[in-house]
């Protein structure tokens, strides 16, 4: 896709419309590790018959409703602050969110393509200047882009140090309700004390890093001392679709042996993608490979967190195997490895992981912004993030629901994302980034293996 011509027309700050609590908010260890940058999405809307009349009405509606949303969600109007030893806190100071207005010389048809989901050029998203001191970087940014066809795109960037994907989509949903003149559906749960945020380590022996492989180095390709060469290789992106029927066939193949509880679609598709990546990359049978999956602890910690918990409750869990075992054994073996890792995440495991991080002198090495660059989830490994259970569709700001959704383009080899189809037909969309030399083979094995399973069944 060619980079469209986008002109920035204005930039302003949106602050909470009412006085909010001010002070420092402690962050949990989950907030302060992993991705500390911004996650980007964009929602496209065509001009309906009931489009707001005045050109400024859309801007005014979005800014006014955002200022109202930032009252209960006041941490998003604050700024991060380093407090030493690679640790952060939020300065809740109502400095505000960044709002950018832009115009694009292209039409929505030039960008959207044939599917609901696609990767979009970076200039349709708010630009975040990470060269600034962290206390000057907005935690929430919006870019409203008007297209020549009259449609609009609402590009969003939210800090992952403040809120995870579930919390971000929950905020967007509440913001949209306020824009339509509706009251807040549910107030955010801001209490991070369940994760012992800001508290010292317990006076007990700390857990071992061996029990948390996500904090250790991932496997390297055989005969390679590091992943520096793999990081340099050119990547490409693709979006694949698995129909409801194909998913049912995959699950039947994974559940070919009697068991008390069959493998879920998530466990099954993770196993299928992991095996497919090994085939596409032509990995040797003795190669060790890791699958990195992301678990939401809201329902796993005790007491359980409400769905409205506004913070980071997710963390990586590592599944590991030898390629020879993955490919010589049936799909159910790979799915069982995924289940084994998921079931390990109990209340005790989550709390023990918190204590492990609290006992670290410095958290820098556990953050994606450390000097060696972010973790490399690529060859011979794979990362799968799931948005299958998140409310990622249907954000109506007063002019109807979005027609199309776009993803940010800042991904690297081995990153993948599972999403529900916009048509709500039971299909699953797989957003994937791989090295260019492996993508064609991945698509081939991905669908051919499903076809073979269908014929076998």
C-alpha positions as CSV (number, residue, x, y, z in Angstrom):
1,X,0.0,0.0,0.0
2,X,1.3,3.4,-1.0
3,X,1.6,6.0,1.8
4,X,-1.4,8.3,1.4
5,X,-0.9,12.1,1.6
6,X,-2.0,13.2,5.0
7,X,-1.9,16.9,6.1
8,X,-2.0,17.8,9.8
9,X,-4.5,20.7,10.2
10,X,-4.3,21.2,14.0
11,X,-3.3,19.8,17.3
12,X,-4.9,20.4,20.7
13,X,-5.0,19.1,24.2
14,X,-8.2,17.7,25.7
15,X,-8.4,17.8,29.5
16,X,-11.0,16.4,31.8
17,X,-14.1,18.7,31.8
18,X,-14.3,18.5,35.6
19,X,-11.8,18.5,38.4
20,X,-10.2,15.1,39.0
21,X,-8.1,13.5,41.7
22,X,-4.5,14.6,41.5
23,X,-1.5,12.8,42.9
24,X,0.8,9.8,42.1
25,X,-0.8,6.5,41.3
26,X,1.4,3.4,41.9
27,X,1.7,0.9,39.0
28,X,1.7,-2.8,39.3
29,X,4.6,-4.9,38.2
30,X,2.5,-6.0,35.2
31,X,2.0,-2.4,34.2
32,X,5.8,-1.7,34.3
33,X,7.0,-4.7,32.3
34,X,6.7,-5.8,28.7
35,X,5.3,-3.2,26.3
36,X,5.6,0.3,27.6
37,X,4.9,2.0,24.2
38,X,1.5,2.8,22.6
39,X,-0.9,0.3,21.0
40,X,-2.6,1.7,17.9
41,X,-5.9,1.0,16.2
42,X,-8.1,3.0,13.8
43,X,-11.8,2.9,13.0
44,X,-13.2,4.1,9.7
45,X,-16.7,5.6,9.2
46,X,-18.4,6.4,5.9
47,X,-20.5,9.5,5.7
48,X,-24.1,8.4,6.5
49,X,-27.3,10.3,5.5
50,X,-27.5,11.6,9.1
51,X,-23.9,13.0,9.1
52,X,-23.5,15.9,11.4
53,X,-23.9,19.1,9.4
54,X,-21.3,21.5,10.4
55,X,-17.7,20.5,9.6
56,X,-16.7,21.3,13.1
57,X,-19.5,19.2,14.7
58,X,-17.6,15.9,14.5
59,X,-14.5,17.5,16.1
60,X,-16.6,19.1,18.8
61,X,-18.5,15.9,19.5
62,X,-15.3,13.9,19.9
63,X,-13.5,16.4,22.0
64,X,-16.3,17.2,24.3
65,X,-17.1,13.5,24.9
66,X,-13.4,12.7,25.4
67,X,-13.2,15.5,28.0
68,X,-16.1,13.9,29.8
69,X,-14.6,10.4,29.5
70,X,-11.4,11.6,31.0
71,X,-13.1,12.4,34.3
72,X,-13.7,8.8,35.4
73,X,-10.8,7.6,33.4
74,X,-8.5,10.3,34.8
75,X,-5.2,8.2,34.7
76,X,-5.3,8.6,30.9
77,X,-5.0,12.4,31.3
78,X,-1.9,12.1,33.4
79,X,1.8,11.3,32.5
80,X,4.3,8.5,33.4
81,X,7.2,9.3,35.7
82,X,10.4,7.4,36.4
83,X,11.0,6.8,40.1
84,X,14.3,4.9,39.8
85,X,15.4,1.3,39.2
86,X,13.4,1.0,36.0
87,X,10.2,1.7,37.8
88,X,7.3,4.0,37.0
89,X,4.3,5.7,38.5
90,X,1.5,7.8,37.0
91,X,1.3,11.5,37.8
92,X,-2.4,12.1,37.8
93,X,-2.3,15.8,36.9
94,X,-5.0,16.2,34.3
95,X,-2.5,17.4,31.7
96,X,-4.7,15.8,29.1
97,X,-4.9,13.8,26.0
98,X,-3.6,14.8,22.5
99,X,-6.1,15.4,19.8
100,X,-4.9,15.8,16.2
101,X,-7.0,16.9,13.2
102,X,-5.8,15.8,9.7
103,X,-7.0,15.5,6.1
104,X,-6.2,12.8,3.7
105,X,-6.1,13.1,-0.1
106,X,-7.3,9.5,-0.5
107,X,-10.7,8.0,-0.2
108,X,-11.7,5.2,2.1
109,X,-11.9,2.9,-0.9
110,X,-8.3,3.5,-1.6
111,X,-7.4,2.2,1.9
112,X,-9.9,-0.3,3.1
113,X,-9.3,-3.1,0.6
114,X,-11.7,-6.0,0.5
115,X,-11.7,-7.0,4.1
116,X,-12.9,-5.5,7.3
117,X,-9.5,-5.7,8.9
118,X,-6.2,-4.5,7.4
119,X,-2.9,-2.9,8.3
120,X,-2.9,0.9,7.7
121,X,-0.2,3.5,6.9
122,X,1.5,5.0,9.9
123,X,0.5,8.5,9.1
124,X,-3.2,7.7,9.8
125,X,-2.3,7.1,13.5
126,X,-1.2,9.7,16.1
127,X,2.5,10.1,16.1
128,X,4.2,9.6,19.5
129,X,7.5,11.3,20.1
130,X,9.5,8.9,22.2
131,X,12.5,11.2,22.2
132,X,10.7,13.4,24.7
133,X,11.1,12.8,28.4
134,X,8.6,10.2,29.5
135,X,6.8,12.8,31.7
136,X,5.9,14.8,28.5
137,X,4.5,11.9,26.5
138,X,0.7,11.8,26.3
139,X,-0.8,8.5,27.5
140,X,-3.7,8.8,25.1
141,X,-3.7,10.3,21.6
142,X,-6.4,10.6,18.9
143,X,-6.1,11.5,15.3
144,X,-9.2,12.4,13.4
145,X,-8.6,12.1,9.7
146,X,-11.1,13.4,7.1
147,X,-10.9,11.7,3.7
148,X,-11.8,13.2,0.3
149,X,-14.9,11.0,0.1
150,X,-16.2,12.6,3.3
151,X,-15.5,9.6,5.5
152,X,-13.4,9.7,8.6
153,X,-10.8,7.7,10.5
154,X,-10.4,7.8,14.2
155,X,-6.9,6.7,15.0
156,X,-6.1,5.9,18.6
157,X,-2.8,5.3,20.5
158,X,-3.0,4.3,24.1
159,X,-0.1,3.6,26.5
160,X,0.2,-0.1,27.3
161,X,1.9,0.9,30.6
162,X,-1.5,2.3,31.8
163,X,-4.0,-0.1,30.3
164,X,-4.1,-3.4,28.4
165,X,-6.2,-4.3,25.3
166,X,-9.3,-5.2,27.3
167,X,-9.2,-1.9,29.2
168,X,-8.5,0.1,26.1
169,X,-11.5,-1.2,24.2
170,X,-13.7,-0.8,27.3
171,X,-12.6,2.9,27.4
172,X,-13.3,3.4,23.7
173,X,-16.8,1.9,24.2
174,X,-17.6,4.2,27.1
175,X,-16.2,7.2,25.2
176,X,-18.5,6.4,22.3
177,X,-21.5,6.1,24.6
178,X,-20.8,9.6,26.0
179,X,-20.5,10.9,22.5
180,X,-24.0,9.6,21.7
181,X,-25.4,11.4,24.8
182,X,-25.7,8.2,26.8
183,X,-24.5,7.9,30.4
184,X,-21.5,5.9,31.4
185,X,-22.3,2.2,31.4
186,X,-19.9,1.2,34.0
187,X,-17.3,3.2,36.0
188,X,-13.7,2.0,35.7
189,X,-12.1,-0.1,38.6
190,X,-8.9,1.8,39.3
191,X,-7.7,0.1,42.4
192,X,-4.4,-1.7,41.6
193,X,-3.9,-2.9,45.2
194,X,-5.0,-6.4,44.2
195,X,-1.6,-6.6,42.4
196,X,0.0,-5.0,45.5
197,X,1.0,-2.0,43.4
198,X,3.6,0.2,45.1
199,X,4.0,-2.2,48.0
200,X,7.4,-3.8,49.0
201,X,8.2,-7.5,48.5
202,X,6.8,-10.0,51.0
203,X,9.3,-11.2,53.6
204,X,9.5,-14.6,52.0
205,X,12.1,-16.3,49.7
206,X,11.5,-14.9,46.1
207,X,10.4,-17.3,43.4
208,X,12.8,-18.6,40.9
209,X,13.2,-17.2,37.4
210,X,13.2,-20.8,36.2
211,X,9.5,-20.9,36.9
212,X,8.8,-17.9,34.7
213,X,10.6,-18.6,31.3
214,X,8.9,-15.5,29.8
215,X,11.6,-13.5,31.7
216,X,14.4,-15.4,30.2
217,X,15.9,-15.5,26.7
218,X,13.8,-17.3,24.0
219,X,15.3,-20.1,22.0
220,X,17.7,-19.1,19.2
221,X,18.1,-20.8,15.8
222,X,20.6,-23.7,16.0
223,X,24.2,-22.6,15.4
224,X,23.3,-18.9,15.9
225,X,24.8,-17.1,18.9
226,X,22.0,-14.4,19.0
227,X,19.0,-13.2,17.0
228,X,20.7,-10.1,15.5
229,X,20.6,-11.5,11.9
230,X,17.0,-12.6,12.2
231,X,16.0,-9.2,13.4
232,X,17.4,-7.6,10.2
233,X,15.4,-9.7,7.7
234,X,12.6,-8.1,5.8
235,X,9.1,-8.9,7.0
236,X,5.6,-8.8,5.5
237,X,2.1,-8.8,6.9
238,X,-1.0,-10.8,6.0
239,X,-4.5,-11.4,7.3
240,X,-5.9,-14.9,7.0
241,X,-9.4,-16.1,7.7
242,X,-10.5,-19.3,9.2
243,X,-14.2,-20.0,8.6
244,X,-16.5,-21.5,11.3
245,X,-16.6,-24.7,9.4
246,X,-12.8,-24.9,9.1
247,X,-12.5,-24.2,12.8
248,X,-14.8,-27.0,13.6
249,X,-12.8,-29.4,11.5
250,X,-9.6,-28.3,13.2
251,X,-11.1,-28.9,16.6
252,X,-12.3,-32.3,15.6
253,X,-8.8,-33.2,14.6
254,X,-7.3,-31.8,17.8
255,X,-9.9,-33.7,19.9
256,X,-9.4,-37.1,18.1
257,X,-9.0,-38.8,21.5
258,X,-11.6,-39.0,24.2
259,X,-11.0,-36.5,27.0
260,X,-13.0,-34.9,29.8
261,X,-12.9,-31.5,28.2
262,X,-12.1,-31.0,24.6
263,X,-9.6,-28.4,23.3
264,X,-11.0,-25.0,22.8
265,X,-10.8,-23.1,19.5
266,X,-8.1,-20.9,21.0
267,X,-6.0,-23.9,22.1
268,X,-6.5,-25.5,18.7
269,X,-5.7,-22.6,16.5
270,X,-2.6,-21.8,18.6
271,X,-1.4,-25.3,18.1
272,X,-2.1,-25.2,14.4
273,X,-0.3,-21.8,13.9
274,X,2.7,-23.0,15.9
275,X,3.0,-26.2,13.8
276,X,2.5,-24.2,10.6
277,X,5.2,-21.7,11.5
278,X,7.7,-24.5,12.1
279,X,6.9,-26.0,8.7
280,X,7.0,-22.7,6.8
281,X,10.4,-21.8,8.3
282,X,11.8,-25.2,7.5
283,X,13.1,-25.7,11.1
284,X,15.2,-28.7,11.9
285,X,13.5,-31.4,14.0
286,X,16.0,-30.9,16.9
287,X,15.3,-27.2,17.0
288,X,13.7,-25.9,20.2
289,X,10.8,-23.4,19.6
290,X,8.7,-21.3,21.9
291,X,5.1,-20.2,21.6
292,X,4.4,-17.0,23.5
293,X,0.7,-16.5,24.5
294,X,-0.9,-13.7,26.4
295,X,-3.1,-14.5,29.4
296,X,-5.6,-12.2,31.1
297,X,-5.5,-12.7,34.8
298,X,-8.7,-10.8,35.6
299,X,-10.6,-14.1,36.2
300,X,-7.7,-16.0,37.5
301,X,-6.6,-13.9,40.5
302,X,-8.4,-14.1,43.8
303,X,-10.4,-12.1,44.5
304,X,-11.4,-11.9,40.8
305,X,-11.1,-8.5,39.1
306,X,-14.1,-7.0,37.5
307,X,-14.2,-6.7,33.7
308,X,-13.9,-2.9,34.2
309,X,-10.4,-3.2,35.8
310,X,-8.5,-0.4,34.2
311,X,-4.8,-1.4,34.1
312,X,-2.6,-4.1,32.8
313,X,-3.8,-7.5,33.9
314,X,-2.2,-9.5,31.1
315,X,1.2,-11.2,30.9
316,X,3.1,-13.6,28.7
317,X,3.2,-17.3,29.2
318,X,5.7,-19.5,27.3
319,X,4.9,-22.8,25.7
320,X,8.0,-24.8,24.6
321,X,8.7,-27.9,22.5
322,X,11.0,-29.5,20.0
323,X,10.0,-29.1,16.4
324,X,10.3,-32.9,15.8
325,X,7.7,-33.6,18.4
326,X,5.3,-30.8,17.2
327,X,5.4,-32.1,13.6
328,X,5.5,-35.8,14.1
329,X,2.7,-35.9,16.7
330,X,-0.9,-35.0,16.0
331,X,-2.4,-31.5,16.4
332,X,-3.7,-32.5,19.8
333,X,-0.2,-32.6,21.1
334,X,0.4,-29.0,20.3
335,X,-3.0,-28.0,21.7
336,X,-2.2,-29.9,24.9
337,X,1.0,-27.9,25.3
338,X,-1.0,-24.7,25.1
339,X,-3.5,-25.9,27.6
340,X,-0.8,-27.0,30.0
341,X,0.6,-23.5,30.0
342,X,-2.8,-21.8,30.4
343,X,-3.7,-24.1,33.3
344,X,-0.5,-23.2,35.1
345,X,-1.8,-19.6,35.5
346,X,-3.5,-19.8,38.8
347,X,-3.9,-17.2,41.6
348,X,-0.8,-18.5,43.2
349,X,1.2,-18.4,39.9
350,X,0.1,-14.8,39.3
351,X,1.0,-13.6,42.8
352,X,4.3,-15.5,42.8
353,X,5.1,-13.7,39.5
354,X,4.4,-10.4,41.1
355,X,6.8,-11.2,44.0
356,X,9.4,-12.3,41.5
357,X,9.4,-8.9,39.9
358,X,9.2,-7.0,43.2
359,X,12.4,-8.7,44.2
360,X,14.3,-7.4,41.1
361,X,16.6,-4.5,41.8
362,X,15.8,-3.0,38.4
363,X,12.9,-3.7,36.0
364,X,14.6,-2.3,32.9
365,X,15.6,-5.7,31.4
366,X,11.9,-6.8,31.6
367,X,10.8,-3.8,29.5
368,X,10.5,-3.6,25.7
369,X,12.4,-0.3,25.7
370,X,15.7,-1.6,27.1
371,X,18.9,-1.0,25.3
372,X,18.9,-4.3,23.4
373,X,15.6,-3.6,21.8
374,X,12.2,-5.2,22.4
375,X,11.9,-9.0,22.8
376,X,12.2,-10.9,19.5
377,X,9.3,-13.2,19.1
378,X,10.4,-14.3,15.6
379,X,12.2,-17.3,14.0
380,X,12.2,-19.9,15.6
381,X,9.4,-18.6,17.9
382,X,5.9,-17.2,17.5
383,X,3.8,-14.9,19.6
384,X,0.0,-15.1,19.6
385,X,-2.2,-12.4,21.1
386,X,-5.9,-13.0,21.2
387,X,-8.6,-10.4,21.0
388,X,-11.3,-13.0,20.4
389,X,-13.2,-12.3,23.6
390,X,-12.8,-8.5,23.5
391,X,-15.5,-6.0,22.3
392,X,-13.5,-4.7,19.4
393,X,-16.5,-3.9,17.1
394,X,-19.4,-1.6,17.1
395,X,-18.1,1.8,18.3
396,X,-20.8,4.3,17.5
397,X,-19.9,7.9,18.3
398,X,-23.3,9.2,17.0
399,X,-23.0,8.5,13.3
400,X,-23.3,4.7,13.2
401,X,-20.8,1.8,13.8
402,X,-17.5,1.7,12.0
403,X,-17.3,0.0,8.6
404,X,-13.7,-1.0,8.8
405,X,-10.9,-1.4,11.4
406,X,-7.2,-0.9,10.8
407,X,-4.2,-2.1,12.8
408,X,-0.9,-0.3,13.4
409,X,2.0,-1.3,11.3
410,X,4.7,-1.5,14.0
411,X,5.0,-5.3,14.2
412,X,7.9,-7.6,13.7
413,X,8.6,-11.2,12.8
414,X,6.6,-13.7,14.8
415,X,3.9,-11.3,16.0
416,X,0.3,-12.4,15.4
417,X,-3.1,-11.4,16.6
418,X,-6.4,-13.3,16.6
419,X,-9.7,-11.4,16.1
420,X,-13.3,-12.2,15.7
421,X,-14.7,-11.5,12.2
422,X,-16.7,-8.3,11.8
423,X,-19.6,-10.3,10.1
424,X,-20.1,-12.2,13.3
425,X,-20.3,-15.4,11.3
426,X,-18.0,-17.4,13.6
427,X,-14.9,-16.8,11.5
428,X,-11.6,-16.0,13.0
429,X,-9.1,-13.5,11.5
430,X,-5.4,-14.1,11.9
431,X,-3.2,-11.0,11.6
432,X,0.3,-12.2,11.1
433,X,3.8,-10.7,10.5
434,X,6.6,-13.1,9.3
435,X,9.8,-12.8,7.4
436,X,9.0,-12.3,3.7
437,X,10.7,-15.6,2.7
438,X,8.4,-17.6,4.9
439,X,5.0,-16.0,4.4
440,X,4.0,-17.9,1.2
441,X,4.9,-21.2,2.7
442,X,2.9,-20.3,5.9
443,X,-0.2,-19.6,3.9
444,X,0.2,-22.8,1.9
445,X,0.6,-25.0,4.9
446,X,-2.0,-23.1,7.0
447,X,-4.8,-23.9,4.5
448,X,-3.5,-27.2,3.0
449,X,-3.3,-28.8,6.5
450,X,-6.8,-27.7,7.3
451,X,-8.0,-29.2,4.0
452,X,-6.2,-32.5,4.7
453,X,-7.8,-32.6,8.1
454,X,-11.2,-32.0,6.6
455,X,-10.7,-34.9,4.1
456,X,-9.3,-37.1,6.9
457,X,-12.3,-36.6,9.0
